[in-house]
């Protein structure tokens, strides 16, 4: 941030007007985009279920691709402030509040997604999408029939092909896909941010393994036994093993198992969650037809990835801490898939 501000070659007194004008420019761009596409733009003063409202608008307006709606709301953000030493300003991190834009789109490949943009520098951006929606569109494009309830498939005509499509998800050109949406919502990328693309990361990542049951009664009878077994028989060593870790005497952190009820739109149930620090693995039933085991990775550095590093002038392959960059999405999948299998 300091380097960027220095490159603008502005005096300290002229800096705040530029930042304020830029935030207004981003907001005006969103308003213009909504007007051009005849889509609603709404400033939220209270709580509203954006995740429920956006699909309702898309269904009502018959939107199959493109912009659906834009919501704006003032929320906490990570920004910067100045401290003064010897009469000179220095940049330091700061927590503030600013206007956040939530732009909802129907993507041709991934279905409903949202792009959240922080209007105040450093203009952090988040793109949310769900792989189940992407798989559903891929199945439709290939004329493979399925039934789906919320974010769970309860039946798929060709499971093997569906799994093949799902496996390709992590290998997509994610920087190109995400950059395209960043450019749509953030006009400064065309000028003052030119040459400064976003660095895309994956916090958090959720990867589920779904077991589809042919009989509701079979899962209804089995699931309570699995929950009971998880609580009574899985201690810290077993939970660590699920996430490819070994419990050692020098371990520092929490290992927690908890059993609780949940309600998710049309589906409710009970789930068991085993957590090691910021990462966890959980099991739940979906509509008494799907048994879902899901690994959630919030801190990838707890896992390793094979990568080339330079040591003492030599380039060699080593197992190193996994990073958040989307380049490691393939390893996210490997780690989570093995955890689910265990």
C-alpha atoms as one frame of an Amber mdcrd trajectory, in Angstrom:
protein
   0.000   0.000   0.000   2.839   2.375   0.842   4.515   1.679  -2.508   1.251
   2.268  -4.369   0.624   5.588  -2.624   4.209   6.651  -3.272   3.788   5.903
  -6.994   0.782   8.250  -7.173   3.210  11.070  -6.276   0.627  12.978  -4.267
   1.115  15.116  -1.219  -0.344  13.818   2.021  -2.975  16.590   2.042  -4.269
  15.572  -1.399  -4.463  11.871  -0.617  -7.795  11.620   1.216  -9.824  13.375
  -1.537  -8.416  10.878  -4.056  -9.395   7.887  -1.908 -12.881   9.260  -1.266
 -13.393  10.041  -4.969 -12.242   6.534  -5.889 -14.751   4.927  -3.510 -17.524
   7.059  -5.019 -16.359   6.100  -8.504 -16.696   2.389  -7.682 -20.184   2.939
  -6.256 -21.236   4.988  -9.321 -19.927   2.214 -11.573 -22.119  -0.320  -9.760
 -25.165   1.940 -10.100 -24.458   2.411 -13.794 -24.022  -1.334 -14.313 -27.348
  -2.041 -12.596 -29.114   0.647 -14.666 -27.676  -0.596 -17.974 -28.857  -4.144
 -17.294 -32.191  -3.035 -15.772 -31.347  -4.782 -12.509 -32.097  -3.666  -8.932
 -29.528  -1.838  -6.816 -30.432  -1.666  -3.125 -28.691  -0.057  -0.165 -29.260
  -2.205   2.927 -29.810  -0.522   6.276 -30.729  -3.680   8.149 -30.430  -7.425
   7.855 -31.688  -9.054   4.672 -31.138 -12.580   3.393 -29.120 -11.703   0.292
 -28.455 -15.386  -0.436 -32.210 -16.025  -0.567 -33.271 -12.765  -2.236 -30.892
 -12.972  -5.220 -32.130 -16.373  -6.523 -35.716 -15.212  -6.058 -35.012 -12.196
  -8.271 -33.290 -14.385 -10.865 -36.242 -16.782 -10.956 -38.826 -13.998 -11.073
 -37.027 -12.129 -13.884 -36.125 -15.282 -15.813 -32.385 -14.506 -15.713 -30.299
 -17.376 -17.052 -26.962 -15.533 -17.353 -25.430 -12.186 -16.355 -26.084  -9.634
 -13.617 -28.963 -10.381 -11.219 -28.817  -7.590  -8.623 -26.464  -5.473  -6.512
 -26.667  -4.886  -2.774 -24.582  -2.335  -0.880 -24.055  -2.247   2.864 -21.648
  -0.649   5.337 -19.561  -3.348   7.020 -16.208  -3.708   8.818 -13.198  -3.946
   6.522  -9.437  -4.286   6.577  -7.891  -1.040   5.432  -5.002   1.227   6.433
  -4.231   4.325   8.457  -1.251   6.596   8.979   1.047   6.983  11.909   3.449
   9.887  12.142   7.074   9.580  13.117   9.363  12.602  13.028   6.678  14.513
  11.157   6.369  11.938   8.336   3.375   9.664   7.619   3.791   5.881   7.581
   1.201   3.345   6.441  -0.079   0.835   8.956  -2.978  -1.688   8.921  -6.278
  -0.583  10.441  -9.803  -1.911  10.953 -12.471   0.414   9.582 -15.978   0.420
   8.146 -16.782   1.145   4.528 -19.377   0.507   1.836 -19.245  -3.064   0.511
 -20.850  -4.041  -2.794 -22.399  -7.481  -3.301 -22.857  -8.107  -7.025 -24.845
 -11.252  -7.860 -24.387 -12.915 -11.245 -25.627 -16.031 -13.004 -22.462 -17.556
 -14.435 -22.793 -19.810 -17.481 -20.597 -22.469 -15.842 -21.142 -22.032 -12.089
 -24.698 -20.766 -11.693 -25.417 -18.134  -9.034 -22.272 -16.479  -7.657 -21.612
 -13.268  -5.799 -18.707 -10.841  -5.988 -18.118  -8.743  -2.874 -16.011  -5.616
  -3.377 -14.671  -3.336  -0.672 -14.941   0.224  -2.011 -12.158   1.551   0.246
  -8.528   0.732  -0.411  -6.994  -1.821  -0.658 -10.264  -2.822  -2.405 -10.321
  -6.411  -1.211 -12.551  -8.656  -3.285 -14.255 -11.993  -2.670 -15.889 -14.273
  -5.224 -18.200 -16.927  -3.789 -19.303 -19.928  -5.821 -20.482 -23.456  -5.092
 -19.143 -26.484  -6.916 -22.476 -28.309  -6.695 -24.080 -25.612  -8.854 -21.267
 -25.898 -11.368 -21.691 -29.669 -11.522 -25.447 -29.325 -12.006 -24.900 -27.095
 -15.052 -22.331 -29.529 -16.450 -24.766 -32.420 -16.072 -27.530 -30.470 -17.831
 -25.171 -29.554 -20.690 -24.396 -33.258 -21.166 -28.049 -34.343 -20.841 -27.407
 -36.351 -17.678 -30.497 -36.433 -15.482 -30.353 -35.784 -11.754 -32.394 -34.713
  -8.759 -31.074 -32.072  -6.389 -32.259 -30.644  -3.078 -30.603 -27.401  -2.011
 -26.850 -28.114  -2.423 -27.044 -31.900  -2.423 -27.617 -34.350  -5.280 -30.034
 -37.076  -4.198 -29.790 -39.005  -7.486 -27.570 -38.844 -10.599 -28.177 -40.913
 -13.718 -24.458 -41.417 -14.467 -22.366 -41.225 -11.292 -19.048 -42.005 -13.010
 -19.323 -39.127 -15.488 -20.486 -36.798 -12.746 -17.383 -37.688 -10.714 -15.178
 -37.047 -13.767 -16.706 -33.574 -14.194 -16.267 -32.856 -10.494 -12.593 -33.857
 -10.566 -11.877 -31.235 -13.248 -13.064 -28.383 -11.032  -9.707 -27.793  -9.318
  -7.807 -27.723 -12.625  -9.623 -24.751 -14.152  -7.774 -21.513 -14.933  -9.016
 -19.785 -11.786  -6.973 -16.559 -12.057  -8.442 -15.888 -15.512 -11.997 -16.704
 -14.350 -11.750 -14.530 -11.235  -9.929 -11.659 -12.965 -12.792 -11.402 -15.423
 -15.247 -10.651 -12.622 -12.851  -8.305 -10.846 -12.581  -6.225 -14.013 -16.379
  -6.052 -14.301 -16.896  -4.554 -10.843 -13.673  -2.622 -10.156 -13.010   0.189
 -12.704  -9.657   1.356 -11.156  -8.118  -1.854 -12.552  -8.201  -0.074 -15.918
  -6.051   2.878 -14.809  -4.579   3.565 -11.357  -4.470  -0.166 -10.549  -3.256
  -1.171 -14.007  -0.491  -3.743 -13.701  -1.570  -4.671 -10.174  -3.787  -7.748
 -10.556  -5.411  -9.440  -7.602  -3.620 -12.303  -5.865  -6.328 -14.950  -5.519
  -6.505 -17.167  -2.446  -8.950 -19.775  -1.110 -10.014 -19.052   2.472 -11.944
 -21.123   3.372 -12.251 -24.176   1.152 -14.925 -26.824   1.610 -14.704 -30.221
  -0.069 -17.424 -32.803   0.475 -17.799 -36.486  -0.271 -21.459 -37.441  -0.699
 -22.706 -41.022  -0.337 -26.100 -41.393  -1.995 -28.544 -43.871  -0.423 -31.269
 -45.633  -2.374 -33.438 -45.965   0.732 -34.282 -43.245   3.254 -34.983 -45.894
   5.875 -31.484 -47.344   5.516 -29.789 -44.022   6.288 -32.302 -43.151   9.018
 -31.353 -46.389  10.820 -27.599 -46.080  10.215 -26.951 -42.406  10.884 -27.644
 -42.321  14.680 -25.230 -45.248  15.082 -22.522 -43.328  13.182 -23.047 -40.252
  15.369 -22.893 -42.316  18.545 -19.737 -44.057  17.356 -18.120 -40.695  16.456
 -18.706 -39.271  19.931 -17.840 -42.393  21.938 -14.894 -43.774  19.961 -13.062
 -40.855  18.333 -10.591 -39.122  20.605  -7.822 -36.640  19.845  -5.503 -39.177
  18.105  -8.282 -40.313  15.728  -9.349 -36.752  14.917  -5.741 -35.768  14.194
  -5.376 -38.843  11.982  -8.398 -37.828   9.890  -6.556 -34.601   8.990  -3.241
 -36.377   8.306  -1.686 -35.329  11.595  -0.126 -37.185  14.519  -0.735 -36.174
  18.112   2.601 -35.316  19.696   3.538 -34.009  23.106   4.516 -30.586  21.764
   1.145 -29.994  20.022  -0.343 -26.594  20.850  -3.939 -25.925  19.967  -7.501
 -27.162  20.435  -8.939 -30.497  19.339 -12.715 -30.401  19.726 -15.594 -32.701
  18.778 -19.147 -31.419  19.011 -22.559 -32.719  18.099 -25.275 -30.212  17.216
 -28.425 -29.674  15.210 -28.545 -27.419  12.162 -31.123 -25.947   9.822 -30.157
 -25.141   6.224 -33.001 -23.744   4.124 -35.294 -26.725   3.509 -33.106 -29.286
   5.253 -32.479 -29.781   8.933 -30.577 -32.435  10.803 -27.751 -33.258  13.154
 -24.053 -33.057  12.409 -20.844 -34.112  14.114 -17.784 -31.875  13.727 -14.176
 -32.686  14.641 -11.950 -29.601  14.724  -8.162 -29.287  14.922  -7.261 -25.610
  15.396  -8.855 -23.751  12.439  -9.491 -26.822  10.237 -12.194 -29.418  10.677
 -14.029 -32.404   9.263 -17.762 -32.921   9.733 -20.483 -35.415   8.894 -24.171
 -34.732   8.270 -27.210 -36.219   6.571 -29.029 -34.422   3.785 -32.747 -35.124
   3.519 -32.116 -38.673   4.856 -30.826 -39.656   1.407 -27.262 -38.345   1.378
 -24.497 -38.931   3.914 -22.033 -36.064   3.585 -18.500 -35.991   4.971 -16.880
 -32.605   4.477 -13.416 -31.217   5.156 -13.077 -27.472   5.709  -9.633 -25.899
   5.347  -9.206 -22.439   6.846  -5.463 -22.656   7.523  -3.690 -24.559   4.722
  -0.273 -24.149   6.358  -1.188 -27.058   8.642  -0.754 -29.298   5.575   2.139
 -29.977   3.215   2.535 -29.748  -0.561   5.351 -31.018  -2.788   7.047 -27.994
  -4.330  10.377 -26.903  -5.738  12.423 -24.657  -3.457  15.929 -23.196  -3.518
  18.219 -24.319  -0.688  21.814 -23.097  -0.568  21.705 -22.312  -4.271  20.227
 -25.700  -5.233  16.746 -26.113  -6.690  15.105 -29.199  -5.193  11.690 -30.712
  -4.481  10.537 -30.704  -0.858   7.390 -31.028   1.208   6.636 -27.477   2.366
   3.718 -25.724   4.069   0.721 -25.320   1.756  -0.258 -21.737   0.918  -3.632
 -20.124   0.226  -3.011 -19.266  -3.437  -5.379 -20.856  -5.976  -2.359 -22.495
  -7.596  -2.575 -25.021  -4.749  -6.232 -25.836  -5.239  -5.247 -29.270  -6.566
  -3.584 -30.007  -3.212  -6.593 -28.708  -1.274  -8.636 -31.349  -3.089  -6.113
 -34.123  -2.411  -5.889 -33.329   1.309  -9.663 -33.040   1.752 -10.490 -36.120
  -0.341  -8.110 -38.280   1.712  -9.470 -36.830   4.968 -13.036 -37.602   3.908
 -12.050 -41.140   2.974 -10.464 -41.750   6.375
